[in-house]
Protein backbone atom coordinates (compact mmCIF):
# COMPACT_ATOMS: atom_id res chain seq x y z
CA UNK A 1 0.00 0.00 0.00
CA UNK A 2 1.28 3.45 -0.86
CA UNK A 3 1.49 6.25 1.69
CA UNK A 4 -1.14 8.45 0.00
CA UNK A 5 -3.66 5.59 0.05
CA UNK A 6 -2.93 5.06 3.74
CA UNK A 7 -3.54 8.77 4.45
CA UNK A 8 -6.78 8.75 2.46
CA UNK A 9 -8.14 5.77 4.35
CA UNK A 10 -7.21 7.31 7.72
CA UNK A 11 -9.06 10.47 6.67
CA UNK A 12 -12.13 8.47 5.60
CA UNK A 13 -12.09 6.76 8.98
CA UNK A 14 -11.93 10.23 10.58
CA UNK A 15 -9.06 9.24 12.88
CA UNK A 16 -6.05 11.17 14.09
CA UNK A 17 -2.60 9.62 13.74
CA UNK A 18 -2.70 8.77 17.43
CA UNK A 19 -6.14 7.14 17.19
CA UNK A 20 -5.26 5.07 14.12
CA UNK A 21 -1.97 4.03 15.76
CA UNK A 22 -3.92 2.66 18.74
CA UNK A 23 -6.35 0.81 16.47
CA UNK A 24 -3.54 -0.70 14.40
CA UNK A 25 -1.32 -1.54 17.37
CA UNK A 26 1.64 0.57 16.25
CA UNK A 27 3.25 3.78 17.42
CA UNK A 28 2.20 7.26 16.36
CA UNK A 29 5.73 7.69 15.02
CA UNK A 30 5.19 4.65 12.77
CA UNK A 31 1.99 6.19 11.39
CA UNK A 32 3.82 9.42 10.68
CA UNK A 33 6.58 7.46 8.91
CA UNK A 34 4.05 5.51 6.80
CA UNK A 35 2.27 8.68 5.75
CA UNK A 36 5.50 10.47 4.86
CA UNK A 37 6.69 7.48 2.85
CA UNK A 38 9.74 6.99 5.06
CA UNK A 39 8.73 3.45 6.05
CA UNK A 40 7.03 0.73 4.07
CA UNK A 41 3.57 -0.07 5.39
CA UNK A 42 3.67 -3.62 6.77
CA UNK A 43 1.17 -6.10 5.41
CA UNK A 44 -0.48 -6.66 8.79
CA UNK A 45 -1.08 -2.91 9.12
CA UNK A 46 -2.52 -2.68 5.59
CA UNK A 47 -4.76 -5.65 6.28
CA UNK A 48 -6.11 -4.18 9.52
CA UNK A 49 -6.65 -0.76 7.93
CA UNK A 50 -8.66 -2.28 5.07
CA UNK A 51 -10.65 -4.32 7.57
CA UNK A 52 -11.58 -1.18 9.53
CA UNK A 53 -12.58 0.57 6.31
CA UNK A 54 -14.70 -2.42 5.26
CA UNK A 55 -16.64 -2.33 8.51
CA UNK A 56 -17.32 1.38 7.99
CA UNK A 57 -18.66 0.63 4.53
CA UNK A 58 -20.95 -2.08 5.91
CA UNK A 59 -22.10 0.22 8.71
CA UNK A 60 -23.17 2.70 6.05
CA UNK A 61 -25.70 0.08 4.88
CA UNK A 62 -23.78 -0.96 1.81
CA UNK A 63 -25.11 -4.28 0.65
CA UNK A 64 -22.43 -6.77 -0.15
CA UNK A 65 -22.81 -9.71 -2.45
CA UNK A 66 -20.90 -12.85 -1.61
CA UNK A 67 -17.74 -13.48 -3.62
CA UNK A 68 -18.84 -16.97 -4.61
CA UNK A 69 -22.04 -15.58 -6.15
CA UNK A 70 -20.18 -12.86 -8.05
CA UNK A 71 -17.48 -15.27 -9.23
CA UNK A 72 -20.01 -18.07 -9.87
CA UNK A 73 -17.82 -20.59 -8.07
CA UNK A 74 -18.65 -24.27 -8.60
CA UNK A 75 -19.52 -26.32 -5.51
CA UNK A 76 -16.26 -28.28 -5.74
CA UNK A 77 -14.29 -25.04 -5.42
CA UNK A 78 -16.49 -23.77 -2.55
CA UNK A 79 -15.74 -26.77 -0.37
CA UNK A 80 -12.03 -25.85 -0.41
CA UNK A 81 -12.52 -22.13 0.16
CA UNK A 82 -12.00 -20.61 3.63
CA UNK A 83 -14.17 -17.58 2.76
CA UNK A 84 -17.10 -19.94 2.09
CA UNK A 85 -16.28 -22.14 5.09
CA UNK A 86 -16.50 -19.14 7.42
CA UNK A 87 -19.38 -17.44 5.55
CA UNK A 88 -17.22 -14.42 4.80
CA UNK A 89 -17.99 -13.78 1.15
CA UNK A 90 -17.64 -10.05 1.66
CA UNK A 91 -14.22 -10.57 3.29
CA UNK A 92 -12.63 -12.98 0.82
CA UNK A 93 -9.85 -10.41 0.23
CA UNK A 94 -9.12 -10.38 3.98
CA UNK A 95 -8.84 -14.13 4.45
CA UNK A 96 -5.58 -15.88 3.63
CA UNK A 97 -5.83 -19.20 1.87
CA UNK A 98 -8.59 -18.34 -0.60
CA UNK A 99 -8.07 -20.09 -3.92
CA UNK A 100 -9.73 -17.78 -6.44
CA UNK A 101 -7.41 -18.83 -9.24
CA UNK A 102 -7.07 -22.41 -8.06
CA UNK A 103 -4.26 -22.07 -5.51
CA UNK A 104 -3.60 -20.18 -2.31
CA UNK A 105 -1.15 -17.31 -2.57
CA UNK A 106 2.38 -17.43 -1.20
CA UNK A 107 2.20 -13.98 0.38
CA UNK A 108 -0.20 -11.21 1.34
CA UNK A 109 1.38 -9.02 -1.34
CA UNK A 110 0.61 -11.60 -4.05
CA UNK A 111 -2.92 -12.02 -2.74
CA UNK A 112 -3.62 -8.29 -2.71
CA UNK A 113 -2.25 -7.88 -6.23
CA UNK A 114 -4.88 -10.35 -7.42
CA UNK A 115 -7.60 -8.92 -5.16
CA UNK A 116 -7.09 -5.37 -6.39
CA UNK A 117 -7.84 -6.64 -9.92
CA UNK A 118 -10.90 -8.62 -8.77
CA UNK A 119 -14.45 -7.41 -9.27
CA UNK A 120 -15.43 -8.62 -5.77
CA UNK A 121 -12.86 -6.34 -4.09
CA UNK A 122 -13.57 -3.47 -6.48
CA UNK A 123 -17.35 -3.76 -6.05
CA UNK A 124 -16.99 -3.71 -2.28
CA UNK A 125 -14.64 -0.72 -2.25
CA UNK A 126 -16.20 1.03 -5.27
CA UNK A 127 -16.64 4.34 -3.47
CA UNK A 128 -13.05 4.21 -2.22
CA UNK A 129 -11.17 4.79 -5.49
CA UNK A 130 -7.47 4.09 -5.49
CA UNK A 131 -7.36 1.50 -2.71
C-alpha positions as CSV (number, residue, x, y, z in Angstrom):
1,X,0.0,0.0,0.0
2,X,1.3,3.4,-0.9
3,X,1.5,6.3,1.7
4,X,-1.1,8.5,0.0
5,X,-3.7,5.6,0.1
6,X,-2.9,5.1,3.7
7,X,-3.5,8.8,4.5
8,X,-6.8,8.8,2.5
9,X,-8.1,5.8,4.4
10,X,-7.2,7.3,7.7
11,X,-9.1,10.5,6.7
12,X,-12.1,8.5,5.6
13,X,-12.1,6.8,9.0
14,X,-11.9,10.2,10.6
15,X,-9.1,9.2,12.9
16,X,-6.0,11.2,14.1
17,X,-2.6,9.6,13.7
18,X,-2.7,8.8,17.4
19,X,-6.1,7.1,17.2
20,X,-5.3,5.1,14.1
21,X,-2.0,4.0,15.8
22,X,-3.9,2.7,18.7
23,X,-6.3,0.8,16.5
24,X,-3.5,-0.7,14.4
25,X,-1.3,-1.5,17.4
26,X,1.6,0.6,16.2
27,X,3.3,3.8,17.4
28,X,2.2,7.3,16.4
29,X,5.7,7.7,15.0
30,X,5.2,4.7,12.8
31,X,2.0,6.2,11.4
32,X,3.8,9.4,10.7
33,X,6.6,7.5,8.9
34,X,4.1,5.5,6.8
35,X,2.3,8.7,5.7
36,X,5.5,10.5,4.9
37,X,6.7,7.5,2.9
38,X,9.7,7.0,5.1
39,X,8.7,3.4,6.0
40,X,7.0,0.7,4.1
41,X,3.6,-0.1,5.4
42,X,3.7,-3.6,6.8
43,X,1.2,-6.1,5.4
44,X,-0.5,-6.7,8.8
45,X,-1.1,-2.9,9.1
46,X,-2.5,-2.7,5.6
47,X,-4.8,-5.6,6.3
48,X,-6.1,-4.2,9.5
49,X,-6.6,-0.8,7.9
50,X,-8.7,-2.3,5.1
51,X,-10.7,-4.3,7.6
52,X,-11.6,-1.2,9.5
53,X,-12.6,0.6,6.3
54,X,-14.7,-2.4,5.3
55,X,-16.6,-2.3,8.5
56,X,-17.3,1.4,8.0
57,X,-18.7,0.6,4.5
58,X,-21.0,-2.1,5.9
59,X,-22.1,0.2,8.7
60,X,-23.2,2.7,6.0
61,X,-25.7,0.1,4.9
62,X,-23.8,-1.0,1.8
63,X,-25.1,-4.3,0.6
64,X,-22.4,-6.8,-0.1
65,X,-22.8,-9.7,-2.5
66,X,-20.9,-12.8,-1.6
67,X,-17.7,-13.5,-3.6
68,X,-18.8,-17.0,-4.6
69,X,-22.0,-15.6,-6.2
70,X,-20.2,-12.9,-8.0
71,X,-17.5,-15.3,-9.2
72,X,-20.0,-18.1,-9.9
73,X,-17.8,-20.6,-8.1
74,X,-18.6,-24.3,-8.6
75,X,-19.5,-26.3,-5.5
76,X,-16.3,-28.3,-5.7
77,X,-14.3,-25.0,-5.4
78,X,-16.5,-23.8,-2.6
79,X,-15.7,-26.8,-0.4
80,X,-12.0,-25.8,-0.4
81,X,-12.5,-22.1,0.2
82,X,-12.0,-20.6,3.6
83,X,-14.2,-17.6,2.8
84,X,-17.1,-19.9,2.1
85,X,-16.3,-22.1,5.1
86,X,-16.5,-19.1,7.4
87,X,-19.4,-17.4,5.6
88,X,-17.2,-14.4,4.8
89,X,-18.0,-13.8,1.2
90,X,-17.6,-10.0,1.7
91,X,-14.2,-10.6,3.3
92,X,-12.6,-13.0,0.8
93,X,-9.8,-10.4,0.2
94,X,-9.1,-10.4,4.0
95,X,-8.8,-14.1,4.4
96,X,-5.6,-15.9,3.6
97,X,-5.8,-19.2,1.9
98,X,-8.6,-18.3,-0.6
99,X,-8.1,-20.1,-3.9
100,X,-9.7,-17.8,-6.4
101,X,-7.4,-18.8,-9.2
102,X,-7.1,-22.4,-8.1
103,X,-4.3,-22.1,-5.5
104,X,-3.6,-20.2,-2.3
105,X,-1.1,-17.3,-2.6
106,X,2.4,-17.4,-1.2
107,X,2.2,-14.0,0.4
108,X,-0.2,-11.2,1.3
109,X,1.4,-9.0,-1.3
110,X,0.6,-11.6,-4.1
111,X,-2.9,-12.0,-2.7
112,X,-3.6,-8.3,-2.7
113,X,-2.3,-7.9,-6.2
114,X,-4.9,-10.4,-7.4
115,X,-7.6,-8.9,-5.2
116,X,-7.1,-5.4,-6.4
117,X,-7.8,-6.6,-9.9
118,X,-10.9,-8.6,-8.8
119,X,-14.5,-7.4,-9.3
120,X,-15.4,-8.6,-5.8
121,X,-12.9,-6.3,-4.1
122,X,-13.6,-3.5,-6.5
123,X,-17.4,-3.8,-6.1
124,X,-17.0,-3.7,-2.3
125,X,-14.6,-0.7,-2.3
126,X,-16.2,1.0,-5.3
127,X,-16.6,4.3,-3.5
128,X,-13.0,4.2,-2.2
129,X,-11.2,4.8,-5.5
130,X,-7.5,4.1,-5.5
131,X,-7.4,1.5,-2.7
